[in-house]
Amino acid sequence: MSSYGRSKRVKREKWANRMAVLGVTMVVLCLAVAVNAKGSTLKKSDLDYQQKEKQLEEQVREEEERTKKLEEYKVYVKTKQFAEEVAKQMGK
């Protein structure tokens, strides 16, 4: 009878080991799915940020051009030619 009790215990331990392996496998699969989902979300966010970065760089370039034109106009306003043109317009 003692061998009967031992074999029952061995079967129970094998069952517990199988369940433990199954549990660990399920956890690993869940983690893999979560990492994959988060990775795809990060890729989408990265593409959005790259697009926004390009837009902002374009805005910076436009503002630099505008600043350059304003500086040129600032210099032009101080010239004699500008004063003469304004005087002619006011004299009309």
Secondary structure, DSSP 8 states (H G I E B T S, - for coil): -HHHHHHHHHHHHHHHHHHHHHHHHHHHHHHHHHHHHHHHHHHHHHHHHHHHHHHHHHHHHHHHHHHHHHHHHHHHHTSHHHHHHHHHHHH-
